[in-house]
Amino acid sequence: MEFTTEPFDLDEAPTHAVVAREVIQAAELDAVDVGPFGNTAEGGADEVLTAVDSLLRQALASGATRVSLQVNVIEGETP
């Protein structure tokens, strides 16, 4: 999956971005890459869906006004 949260702040990471990063890093995922303009994570379908649920709920509760999310299913994986 790939995601970003908004609004952006180029001077300091906003609370919602920090919360989103913490949620994803704490999730039971296979790989996580957190960057200033986008974040990616990989894992099994159940783990990714659980992480997405928590990510959306906590980022929005922490002030995100928009979460852009893309989820890709790798061939052979079941949703």
N, C-alpha and C positions, 0 to 999 in steps of 0.2 A: 504494500500500500504506500501511497504518497499523500502527504497532507501539509497544509499551511494554515495558519490562523491569522486573523486580522482583527483590529487594525495594526499596521506595521509601525514600528518605532526604530529608526536606524541608530539612535543614540544608546538606547538601553532596551533589553528584552522586556516586553510587557508581561504582566503577571500571567495572562492566559497562555502565552508562549512558553513560559517556564513550567507552568502546570502541565501543559500538553507534553513537553519533553519528559517530565518526571513520570507521567502516566505511561508513556511508551517505553521508557527505559526500565520501568518496574514490571512491565508485562512479560509474560512467558513467551517471548518471540525468539526466532533463530538469529536474526540480524537486525540491527538498528543503526541508522546513520542520521544524526541530527545536524542540521546546518542552519545558517542564518536566513535562507530564503526558501527552504524546503526540507522536508524530513521524509525518510523512507524506513520501512520496516518489513521484514519477511517472517513468515511462520505458517503454521497449519491454519486451516480455515477457522476452526473453533477459537484458537488463540487470537487470531487477527480480529475476528468479529467481537470477541470479548473486549479486546483493546480498543477497537473503534467505538464501541458503546461507551466505555469509560472516558475515552478521549473527548468525544462530543459532549457528553454531560458535564465533565469537569472544565473543559475549555470555555464553554458557553457560560457556566456558572462563575467563571473567573474573569469575565469581561470580553470575551471574543464576540465580535459582531458578525463574523463570517468564518466558516471552516471549509476550506476547499479540500476535497478528499477524492482520491482515485484508488480503486481496489482492482487488482488484476488477479485472475485465477490462472495458475500455471497448469498446462495440460496434464491431466492425470490426477489432479487434486479435486476433491469434492468439496462443494460449498457447505 
